[in-house]
Amino acid sequence: MPAWIFTVLSELIKETGDISLLDREKPRMQKGGGKTVRLDMVLTHCLRARDYLAGDIGSDGTGESVLVSQIFAKGLNDFGSSSV
């Protein structure tokens, strides 16, 4: 799951002060692997990960695990406080 991306990026931005990395383009793969579909900015990857995780965390016991949910919440908090 992509929950780790927020914590990693916030730490990288805090360490380097380089927020331009969010504008860099990286390949996006098809679901389940496969070939590269297109290039997306790192920020776009983050937004897609956020949307995926936010939509996949349910209170009815389905969706992501508690651990992934906690990593997601911590990552969003870290990302939000990293002066981005």
Secondary structure, 3 states (H helix, E strand, C coil): CCCHHHHHHHHHHHHHCCHHHHHCEEEEECCCCCCEEEEEEHHHHHHHHHHHHHHHECCCCCECCHHHHHHHHHHHHHHHCCCC
